[in-house]
Amino acid sequence: MKKFAFNLMSQASQIPLTLVRRALSAGWQPYSRLILVSDTASWVIDEEMRAISAVAASLGIKVAAAHWAQGSRRQSIFYGSQFYLLSDNWLHSSHRIGVAYFHGKPGTGVQEFDELFDKVKRHHDRLTRVQVSHSEMRDILLTTGIAPEKLHLIPIGINLSFFKAQTADLNKQFRDKYGIPQSAVVVGSFQKDGVGWQDGLEPKLIKGPDVFINAMTALKTRIPELYVVLSGPARGYVKAGLEKHGIPFSHFHLPRYADIGELFQTLDLYMITSRQEGGPKAVLESMASGIPLVTTRVGQAMDMVRHGENGWMTDVEDVEGLAHWAQFCLEHPTDRTRAISAGLITAAENEYSRQAPLWHKFLEGFVSNSIPHDAG
């Protein structure tokens, strides 16, 4: 018997995994599994997929691991990045196709964005669901001719268990932990804004690293105690720029996403200087941490930030505006306190569990075992 089992296992090990998965999934009902596929970066999209998986499971949706995309047939695949659309594989798939399309305005000088838009324009009939995180991207995709009911505006949410509202004690504790001067005025920037995954000396301009350096340089002349805290990969361009202008900084590579909440505790202000965004996640992360936010008018910041109420917002590339409102925020405690309180409410309203009704509507008719939206 042992010899028979060994031979069976040996034979199975020689069968391509795709065929093994096809055999194992043969009994699945059509479109009964939600298969979530992240990108290959082990970065922000991974966190989104984990959150969506938890929400889907809470709704009674059967979630299958990403590797089932290869081998299974006639299921419901949700790609966490619009860049999967650049390949042609999804056009010939038996699966229902859903995708998150967070950013990528055509006609802005990025060839991939033009290709993505053209792909959707020519093949939107193959898409069953598209998640957009903000109204600007929704309006852009509607011009492709895609059916409006396929587009679902669901912001990039937040897991509030990773973040606490800042207190003086927490600020001191984590400045000590990370070696950040207690007397400094600290501005944070936590993102990937260099090309590639190495040093990042070539800037990824849609993320506005050049704008950030210029804004910090302008702010330094007004606030001599300025100190910058960086996190995220490929920050070489920003670090070189800060060094050039004599702006002290620290850069931290955190092993776990959950630790990012500690870095927010060290800040006096968070700044977003991007030219294009899907989120960024830092909009809600800073609000949930009780850190005032100054941002360019990008991504879901356009929908969530009310200038002067829960944050401050400027036009894209407005270096003087970014520096001005950063200084205003830091020097006007009453306005800052009011914005922090309003930001905490905005963050709570966009916690992943609060988004369950939006995902319920998204999954209804996409995954066949999803509960009807009007069911108790």
C-alpha positions as a Markdown table, in Angstrom:
| # | Residue | x | y | z |
|---|---|---|---|---|
| 1 | Met | 0.0 | 0.0 | 0.0 |
| 2 | Lys | 2.8 | 2.4 | 0.9 |
| 3 | Lys | 4.5 | 1.6 | -2.4 |
| 4 | Phe | 1.3 | 2.3 | -4.3 |
| 5 | Ala | 0.8 | 5.7 | -2.5 |
| 6 | Phe | 4.5 | 6.6 | -3.2 |
| 7 | Asn | 4.0 | 5.8 | -6.9 |
| 8 | Leu | 0.8 | 7.9 | -7.1 |
| 9 | Met | 2.6 | 10.8 | -5.4 |
| 10 | Ser | 5.5 | 10.4 | -7.7 |
| 11 | Gln | 3.3 | 10.5 | -10.8 |
| 12 | Ala | 1.4 | 13.5 | -9.5 |
| 13 | Ser | 4.6 | 15.4 | -9.0 |
| 14 | Gln | 5.3 | 15.0 | -12.7 |
| 15 | Ile | 1.9 | 16.5 | -13.7 |
| 16 | Pro | 1.9 | 20.3 | -14.4 |
| 17 | Leu | 0.4 | 22.2 | -11.6 |
| 18 | Thr | -2.1 | 23.8 | -13.9 |
| 19 | Leu | -3.5 | 20.4 | -14.7 |
| 20 | Val | -3.6 | 19.4 | -11.1 |
| 21 | Arg | -5.5 | 22.5 | -10.2 |
| 22 | Arg | -7.9 | 22.0 | -13.1 |
| 23 | Ala | -8.7 | 18.5 | -11.8 |
| 24 | Leu | -9.1 | 19.7 | -8.2 |
| 25 | Ser | -11.4 | 22.6 | -9.1 |
| 26 | Ala | -13.5 | 20.6 | -11.6 |
| 27 | Gly | -16.3 | 20.3 | -9.1 |
| 28 | Trp | -16.5 | 24.0 | -8.4 |
| 29 | Gln | -19.7 | 25.7 | -9.5 |
| 30 | Pro | -19.2 | 28.3 | -12.2 |
| 31 | Tyr | -18.1 | 31.7 | -10.8 |
| 32 | Ser | -18.4 | 30.4 | -7.2 |
| 33 | Arg | -14.9 | 31.5 | -6.1 |
| 34 | Leu | -13.4 | 34.9 | -5.8 |
| 35 | Ile | -9.7 | 34.7 | -6.8 |
| 36 | Leu | -7.7 | 37.8 | -5.7 |
| 37 | Val | -4.5 | 38.4 | -7.6 |
| 38 | Ser | -2.1 | 41.0 | -6.2 |
| 39 | Asp | 0.8 | 42.5 | -8.1 |
| 40 | Thr | 4.4 | 41.2 | -7.8 |
| 41 | Ala | 5.7 | 44.1 | -5.6 |
| 42 | Ser | 4.8 | 42.8 | -2.1 |
| 43 | Trp | 3.8 | 46.4 | -1.4 |
| 44 | Val | 0.5 | 48.4 | -1.1 |
| 45 | Ile | -1.6 | 46.1 | -3.3 |
| 46 | Asp | -0.9 | 43.1 | -1.0 |
| 47 | Glu | -2.5 | 45.0 | 1.9 |
| 48 | Glu | -5.5 | 45.8 | -0.2 |
| 49 | Met | -6.0 | 42.2 | -1.2 |
| 50 | Arg | -5.8 | 41.0 | 2.4 |
| 51 | Ala | -8.5 | 43.6 | 3.4 |
| 52 | Ile | -10.8 | 42.7 | 0.5 |
| 53 | Ser | -10.4 | 39.0 | 1.3 |
| 54 | Ala | -11.5 | 39.6 | 4.9 |
| 55 | Val | -14.5 | 41.7 | 3.7 |
| 56 | Ala | -15.5 | 39.1 | 1.1 |
| 57 | Ala | -15.3 | 36.3 | 3.7 |
| 58 | Ser | -17.5 | 38.3 | 6.1 |
| 59 | Leu | -20.1 | 38.5 | 3.3 |
| 60 | Gly | -20.0 | 34.7 | 2.8 |
| 61 | Ile | -18.0 | 34.8 | -0.4 |
| 62 | Lys | -15.6 | 31.8 | -1.0 |
| 63 | Val | -12.1 | 33.3 | -1.6 |
| 64 | Ala | -9.5 | 31.2 | -3.4 |
| 65 | Ala | -5.8 | 31.8 | -3.4 |
| 66 | Ala | -4.2 | 33.6 | -6.3 |
| 67 | His | -2.6 | 30.5 | -7.8 |
| 68 | Trp | -6.1 | 29.1 | -8.7 |
| 69 | Ala | -6.1 | 31.7 | -11.5 |
| 70 | Gln | -4.1 | 29.2 | -13.4 |
| 71 | Gly | -5.9 | 25.9 | -13.9 |
| 72 | Ser | -9.4 | 26.7 | -12.7 |
| 73 | Arg | -12.0 | 27.7 | -15.1 |
| 74 | Arg | -15.1 | 30.0 | -15.1 |
| 75 | Gln | -14.4 | 31.6 | -11.8 |
| 76 | Ser | -14.3 | 35.3 | -10.8 |
| 77 | Ile | -10.8 | 36.9 | -10.8 |
| 78 | Phe | -10.1 | 40.3 | -9.3 |
| 79 | Tyr | -6.8 | 41.8 | -10.3 |
| 80 | Gly | -5.5 | 44.3 | -7.7 |
| 81 | Ser | -3.6 | 46.3 | -10.3 |
| 82 | Gln | -4.7 | 47.7 | -13.6 |
| 83 | Phe | -1.4 | 46.9 | -15.1 |
| 84 | Tyr | -2.5 | 43.3 | -15.6 |
| 85 | Leu | -4.6 | 44.6 | -18.4 |
| 86 | Leu | -1.4 | 45.4 | -20.4 |
| 87 | Ser | -1.1 | 41.6 | -21.2 |
| 88 | Asp | -3.6 | 39.8 | -23.4 |
| 89 | Asn | -4.1 | 36.9 | -21.1 |
| 90 | Trp | -7.3 | 38.2 | -19.6 |
| 91 | Leu | -8.9 | 38.6 | -23.1 |
| 92 | His | -8.8 | 34.9 | -23.6 |
| 93 | Ser | -9.7 | 33.7 | -20.1 |
| 94 | Ser | -12.8 | 31.8 | -19.2 |
| 95 | His | -13.1 | 33.7 | -16.0 |
| 96 | Arg | -15.1 | 36.8 | -15.2 |
| 97 | Ile | -12.6 | 39.6 | -14.9 |
| 98 | Gly | -12.6 | 42.4 | -12.3 |
| 99 | Val | -9.8 | 44.9 | -11.8 |
| 100 | Ala | -8.8 | 47.8 | -9.6 |
| 101 | Tyr | -8.0 | 50.8 | -11.8 |
| 102 | Phe | -6.7 | 53.4 | -9.4 |
| 103 | His | -4.6 | 55.8 | -11.5 |
| 104 | Gly | -3.3 | 56.3 | -15.0 |
| 105 | Lys | -4.7 | 59.4 | -16.8 |
| 106 | Pro | -4.1 | 59.1 | -20.5 |
| 107 | Gly | -2.4 | 62.0 | -22.3 |
| 108 | Thr | -0.1 | 62.8 | -19.5 |
| 109 | Gly | 3.1 | 61.6 | -21.0 |
| 110 | Val | 3.2 | 58.0 | -19.6 |
| 111 | Gln | 3.0 | 55.5 | -22.4 |
| 112 | Glu | 1.6 | 52.7 | -20.1 |
| 113 | Phe | -1.3 | 54.9 | -19.1 |
| 114 | Asp | -2.2 | 55.5 | -22.8 |
| 115 | Glu | -1.9 | 51.8 | -23.5 |
| 116 | Leu | -4.1 | 50.9 | -20.6 |
| 117 | Phe | -6.8 | 53.4 | -21.5 |
| 118 | Asp | -6.8 | 52.2 | -25.1 |
| 119 | Lys | -7.1 | 48.6 | -24.0 |
| 120 | Val | -10.2 | 49.3 | -21.9 |
| 121 | Lys | -11.6 | 51.4 | -24.7 |
| 122 | Arg | -11.3 | 48.4 | -27.1 |
| 123 | His | -12.1 | 45.5 | -24.8 |
| 124 | His | -14.3 | 46.9 | -22.0 |
| 125 | Asp | -16.9 | 44.2 | -22.9 |
| 126 | Arg | -14.6 | 41.6 | -21.3 |
| 127 | Leu | -14.5 | 43.4 | -18.0 |
| 128 | Thr | -17.3 | 42.5 | -15.5 |
| 129 | Arg | -16.3 | 44.8 | -12.7 |
| 130 | Val | -13.9 | 47.7 | -12.2 |
| 131 | Gln | -13.1 | 49.3 | -8.9 |
| 132 | Val | -12.0 | 53.0 | -9.0 |
| 133 | Ser | -10.9 | 54.7 | -5.9 |
| 134 | His | -11.9 | 58.3 | -6.8 |
| 135 | Ser | -14.3 | 60.2 | -8.9 |
| 136 | Glu | -11.8 | 61.6 | -11.4 |
| 137 | Met | -10.8 | 58.1 | -12.5 |
| 138 | Arg | -14.4 | 57.0 | -12.7 |
| 139 | Asp | -15.2 | 59.9 | -15.0 |
| 140 | Ile | -12.1 | 59.2 | -17.2 |
| 141 | Leu | -13.0 | 55.5 | -17.6 |
| 142 | Leu | -16.6 | 56.4 | -18.5 |
| 143 | Thr | -15.3 | 58.0 | -21.7 |
| 144 | Thr | -14.1 | 54.6 | -22.9 |
| 145 | Gly | -17.7 | 53.6 | -23.4 |
| 146 | Ile | -17.7 | 51.1 | -20.6 |
| 147 | Ala | -21.1 | 50.4 | -19.1 |
| 148 | Pro | -21.5 | 52.7 | -16.0 |
| 149 | Glu | -22.9 | 49.8 | -13.9 |
| 150 | Lys | -19.6 | 48.0 | -14.2 |
| 151 | Leu | -17.7 | 50.9 | -12.5 |
| 152 | His | -17.8 | 50.9 | -8.7 |
| 153 | Leu | -16.3 | 53.8 | -6.7 |
| 154 | Ile | -14.8 | 52.2 | -3.6 |
| 155 | Pro | -12.0 | 54.2 | -2.0 |
| 156 | Ile | -8.8 | 52.6 | -0.8 |
| 157 | Gly | -9.7 | 52.0 | 2.8 |
| 158 | Ile | -7.9 | 51.7 | 6.1 |
| 159 | Asn | -7.4 | 49.2 | 8.8 |
| 160 | Leu | -7.8 | 51.3 | 12.0 |
| 161 | Ser | -6.2 | 48.6 | 14.2 |
| 162 | Phe | -2.8 | 49.7 | 12.8 |
| 163 | Phe | -3.2 | 53.4 | 13.8 |
| 164 | Lys | -3.8 | 55.4 | 16.9 |
| 165 | Ala | -4.5 | 59.1 | 17.4 |
| 166 | Gln | -1.3 | 60.7 | 18.4 |
| 167 | Thr | -0.6 | 61.8 | 22.0 |
| 168 | Ala | 2.3 | 63.7 | 23.4 |
| 169 | Asp | 3.5 | 60.5 | 25.2 |
| 170 | Leu | 3.3 | 58.4 | 22.0 |
| 171 | Asn | 5.1 | 61.1 | 20.1 |
| 172 | Lys | 8.0 | 61.2 | 22.6 |
| 173 | Gln | 8.1 | 57.4 | 22.8 |
| 174 | Phe | 8.4 | 56.8 | 19.1 |
| 175 | Arg | 10.8 | 59.7 | 18.5 |
| 176 | Asp | 13.0 | 58.1 | 21.1 |
| 177 | Lys | 12.6 | 54.7 | 19.5 |
| 178 | Tyr | 13.5 | 55.9 | 16.0 |
| 179 | Gly | 16.2 | 58.4 | 17.0 |
| 180 | Ile | 14.3 | 61.5 | 15.9 |
| 181 | Pro | 15.1 | 64.8 | 17.7 |
| 182 | Gln | 12.4 | 65.8 | 20.2 |
| 183 | Ser | 12.8 | 69.5 | 19.3 |
| 184 | Ala | 12.5 | 69.0 | 15.6 |
| 185 | Val | 9.5 | 69.9 | 13.4 |
| 186 | Val | 8.9 | 66.7 | 11.6 |
| 187 | Val | 7.3 | 66.2 | 8.2 |
| 188 | Gly | 6.6 | 62.7 | 6.9 |
| 189 | Ser | 6.6 | 61.2 | 3.4 |
| 190 | Phe | 6.0 | 57.4 | 3.2 |
| 191 | Gln | 5.8 | 56.1 | -0.4 |
| 192 | Lys | 7.7 | 54.7 | -3.3 |
| 193 | Asp | 8.7 | 57.5 | -5.6 |
| 194 | Gly | 11.8 | 56.2 | -7.4 |
| 195 | Val | 11.9 | 54.0 | -10.6 |
| 196 | Gly | 12.5 | 50.3 | -9.8 |
| 197 | Trp | 13.0 | 48.6 | -6.5 |
| 198 | Gln | 16.6 | 49.4 | -5.8 |
| 199 | Asp | 18.1 | 52.8 | -4.8 |
| 200 | Gly | 15.5 | 54.8 | -6.7 |
| 201 | Leu | 17.9 | 57.5 | -7.9 |
| 202 | Glu | 15.7 | 58.0 | -11.0 |
| 203 | Pro | 12.5 | 59.8 | -9.9 |
| 204 | Lys | 9.0 | 58.5 | -10.6 |
| 205 | Leu | 7.7 | 61.9 | -11.5 |
| 206 | Ile | 3.9 | 61.2 | -11.1 |
| 207 | Lys | 4.7 | 60.8 | -7.4 |
| 208 | Gly | 6.1 | 64.3 | -7.2 |
| 209 | Pro | 9.5 | 63.6 | -5.5 |
| 210 | Asp | 10.9 | 66.8 | -7.1 |
| 211 | Val | 7.9 | 68.8 | -5.8 |
| 212 | Phe | 8.5 | 67.4 | -2.4 |
| 213 | Ile | 12.2 | 68.4 | -2.3 |
| 214 | Asn | 11.3 | 71.9 | -3.5 |
| 215 | Ala | 8.5 | 72.2 | -0.9 |
| 216 | Met | 10.9 | 71.1 | 1.9 |
| 217 | Thr | 13.5 | 73.5 | 0.7 |
| 218 | Ala | 11.0 | 76.4 | 0.8 |
| 219 | Leu | 9.7 | 75.3 | 4.2 |
| 220 | Lys | 13.2 | 75.0 | 5.6 |
| 221 | Thr | 13.7 | 78.8 | 5.2 |
| 222 | Arg | 10.7 | 79.4 | 7.3 |
| 223 | Ile | 11.1 | 76.6 | 9.9 |
| 224 | Pro | 14.8 | 76.0 | 10.7 |
| 225 | Glu | 14.0 | 73.0 | 12.9 |
| 226 | Leu | 12.6 | 71.1 | 9.9 |
| 227 | Tyr | 13.3 | 67.4 | 9.9 |
| 228 | Val | 12.0 | 64.8 | 7.4 |
| 229 | Val | 11.0 | 61.2 | 8.1 |
| 230 | Leu | 10.9 | 58.9 | 5.0 |
| 231 | Ser | 9.7 | 55.4 | 4.6 |
| 232 | Gly | 9.1 | 53.2 | 1.6 |
| 233 | Pro | 11.5 | 51.7 | -1.1 |
| 234 | Ala | 13.4 | 53.5 | -3.8 |
| 235 | Arg | 13.8 | 56.9 | -2.1 |
| 236 | Gly | 17.3 | 57.6 | -3.4 |
| 237 | Tyr | 16.3 | 60.7 | -5.4 |
| 238 | Val | 14.5 | 62.3 | -2.5 |
| 239 | Lys | 17.4 | 61.5 | -0.1 |
| 240 | Ala | 19.9 | 63.0 | -2.5 |
| 241 | Gly | 17.8 | 66.2 | -2.8 |
| 242 | Leu | 17.4 | 66.6 | 0.9 |
| 243 | Glu | 21.1 | 66.1 | 1.4 |
| 244 | Lys | 21.9 | 68.7 | -1.3 |
| 245 | His | 19.8 | 71.3 | 0.5 |
| 246 | Gly | 21.0 | 70.6 | 4.0 |
| 247 | Ile | 17.7 | 69.2 | 5.3 |
| 248 | Pro | 18.2 | 66.5 | 7.9 |
| 249 | Phe | 16.2 | 63.3 | 7.5 |
| 250 | Ser | 15.9 | 59.6 | 8.5 |
| 251 | His | 14.8 | 56.8 | 6.2 |
| 252 | Phe | 13.3 | 53.7 | 7.6 |
| 253 | His | 12.7 | 50.3 | 5.9 |
| 254 | Leu | 9.9 | 48.8 | 7.9 |
| 255 | Pro | 9.5 | 45.0 | 7.9 |
| 256 | Arg | 5.7 | 45.0 | 8.4 |
| 257 | Tyr | 3.0 | 47.4 | 7.1 |
| 258 | Ala | 1.5 | 47.4 | 10.6 |
| 259 | Asp | 4.6 | 49.2 | 11.8 |
| 260 | Ile | 3.9 | 52.3 | 9.7 |
| 261 | Gly | 1.6 | 53.5 | 12.5 |
| 262 | Glu | 4.6 | 54.0 | 14.7 |
| 263 | Leu | 6.3 | 56.3 | 12.2 |
| 264 | Phe | 3.2 | 58.5 | 12.0 |
| 265 | Gln | 3.4 | 59.0 | 15.7 |
| 266 | Thr | 6.8 | 60.8 | 15.2 |
| 267 | Leu | 5.3 | 63.4 | 12.9 |
| 268 | Asp | 4.0 | 67.0 | 13.2 |
| 269 | Leu | 2.7 | 67.0 | 9.6 |
| 270 | Tyr | 2.3 | 64.7 | 6.6 |
| 271 | Met | 2.7 | 65.9 | 3.0 |
| 272 | Ile | 1.6 | 64.5 | -0.3 |
| 273 | Thr | 3.1 | 66.1 | -3.4 |
| 274 | Ser | 2.0 | 63.7 | -6.2 |
| 275 | Arg | 0.9 | 64.6 | -9.7 |
| 276 | Gln | -1.3 | 61.5 | -10.0 |
| 277 | Glu | -2.5 | 59.0 | -7.4 |
| 278 | Gly | -5.1 | 56.3 | -6.9 |
| 279 | Gly | -5.1 | 57.0 | -3.1 |
| 280 | Pro | -2.7 | 57.4 | -1.7 |
| 281 | Lys | -3.2 | 55.3 | 1.4 |
| 282 | Ala | -1.5 | 58.0 | 3.4 |
| 283 | Val | -4.5 | 60.3 | 3.1 |
| 284 | Leu | -6.4 | 58.1 | 5.6 |
| 285 | Glu | -3.4 | 56.8 | 7.4 |
| 286 | Ser | -2.3 | 60.4 | 8.5 |
| 287 | Met | -5.9 | 61.3 | 9.4 |
| 288 | Ala | -6.3 | 58.1 | 11.5 |
| 289 | Ser | -3.1 | 58.9 | 13.3 |
| 290 | Gly | -4.2 | 62.4 | 14.2 |
| 291 | Ile | -1.5 | 64.0 | 11.9 |
| 292 | Pro | -2.5 | 67.0 | 9.9 |
| 293 | Leu | -2.3 | 66.6 | 6.2 |
| 294 | Val | -1.2 | 68.9 | 3.4 |
| 295 | Thr | -1.7 | 67.4 | -0.1 |
| 296 | Thr | -1.9 | 68.2 | -3.8 |
| 297 | Arg | -5.3 | 67.8 | -5.5 |
| 298 | Val | -4.8 | 64.1 | -6.5 |
| 299 | Gly | -6.6 | 60.7 | -6.3 |
| 300 | Gln | -9.0 | 60.2 | -3.5 |
| 301 | Ala | -7.7 | 63.2 | -1.7 |
| 302 | Met | -9.8 | 65.2 | -4.1 |
| 303 | Asp | -12.9 | 63.4 | -2.8 |
| 304 | Met | -12.0 | 63.2 | 0.9 |
| 305 | Val | -10.0 | 66.4 | 1.8 |
| 306 | Arg | -12.0 | 69.5 | 2.5 |
| 307 | His | -9.6 | 72.3 | 2.4 |
| 308 | Gly | -9.2 | 74.0 | 5.8 |
| 309 | Glu | -11.6 | 71.5 | 7.5 |
| 310 | Asn | -9.9 | 68.1 | 7.7 |
| 311 | Gly | -6.7 | 69.0 | 5.8 |
| 312 | Trp | -5.2 | 71.4 | 3.4 |
| 313 | Met | -5.1 | 71.0 | -0.4 |
| 314 | Thr | -3.2 | 72.8 | -3.2 |
| 315 | Asp | -3.0 | 72.4 | -7.0 |
| 316 | Val | -0.5 | 69.9 | -8.4 |
| 317 | Glu | 3.0 | 71.3 | -8.5 |
| 318 | Asp | 2.1 | 74.3 | -6.3 |
| 319 | Val | 5.3 | 74.3 | -4.3 |
| 320 | Glu | 4.6 | 77.7 | -2.6 |
| 321 | Gly | 1.1 | 76.6 | -1.7 |
| 322 | Leu | 2.4 | 73.4 | -0.1 |
| 323 | Ala | 4.9 | 75.3 | 1.9 |
| 324 | His | 2.4 | 78.0 | 2.9 |
| 325 | Trp | -0.2 | 75.7 | 4.2 |
| 326 | Ala | 2.3 | 73.5 | 6.0 |
| 327 | Gln | 3.6 | 76.6 | 7.8 |
| 328 | Phe | 0.0 | 77.8 | 8.4 |
| 329 | Cys | -0.9 | 74.4 | 9.9 |
| 330 | Leu | 2.1 | 74.3 | 12.1 |
| 331 | Glu | 1.7 | 77.8 | 13.4 |
| 332 | His | -2.1 | 77.9 | 14.0 |
| 333 | Pro | -2.9 | 75.3 | 16.7 |
| 334 | Thr | -6.7 | 76.0 | 16.7 |
| 335 | Asp | -7.0 | 75.3 | 13.0 |
| 336 | Arg | -4.7 | 72.3 | 13.3 |
| 337 | Thr | -6.7 | 70.8 | 16.2 |
| 338 | Arg | -10.0 | 71.2 | 14.3 |
| 339 | Ala | -8.6 | 69.6 | 11.2 |
| 340 | Ile | -7.2 | 66.7 | 13.2 |
| 341 | Ser | -10.6 | 66.0 | 14.8 |
| 342 | Ala | -12.4 | 66.2 | 11.4 |
| 343 | Gly | -9.7 | 63.9 | 9.9 |
| 344 | Leu | -10.3 | 61.2 | 12.5 |
| 345 | Ile | -13.9 | 61.1 | 11.5 |
| 346 | Thr | -13.1 | 60.9 | 7.8 |
| 347 | Ala | -10.7 | 58.0 | 8.6 |
| 348 | Ala | -13.4 | 56.2 | 10.6 |
| 349 | Glu | -15.9 | 56.6 | 7.8 |
| 350 | Asn | -13.5 | 54.8 | 5.4 |
| 351 | Glu | -12.5 | 51.8 | 7.6 |
| 352 | Tyr | -12.5 | 48.6 | 5.6 |
| 353 | Ser | -15.4 | 47.1 | 7.6 |
| 354 | Arg | -17.5 | 50.2 | 6.9 |
| 355 | Gln | -17.0 | 49.6 | 3.1 |
| 356 | Ala | -18.7 | 46.2 | 3.3 |
| 357 | Pro | -21.9 | 47.4 | 1.6 |
| 358 | Leu | -19.9 | 48.8 | -1.3 |
| 359 | Trp | -18.1 | 45.5 | -1.8 |
| 360 | His | -21.3 | 43.7 | -1.4 |
| 361 | Lys | -22.7 | 45.6 | -4.4 |
| 362 | Phe | -19.5 | 45.1 | -6.3 |
| 363 | Leu | -19.5 | 41.3 | -5.8 |
| 364 | Glu | -23.2 | 40.8 | -6.4 |
| 365 | Gly | -23.5 | 39.3 | -9.9 |
| 366 | Phe | -19.7 | 39.0 | -10.1 |
| 367 | Val | -19.4 | 36.0 | -7.8 |
| 368 | Ser | -22.4 | 33.7 | -8.1 |
| 369 | Asn | -22.5 | 32.7 | -4.4 |
| 370 | Ser | -22.7 | 36.3 | -3.2 |
| 371 | Ile | -25.7 | 37.2 | -1.2 |
| 372 | Pro | -28.3 | 39.4 | -3.0 |
| 373 | His | -27.7 | 43.0 | -2.1 |
| 374 | Asp | -31.2 | 43.5 | -0.7 |
| 375 | Ala | -31.1 | 40.4 | 1.4 |
| 376 | Gly | -31.6 | 41.1 | 5.2 |
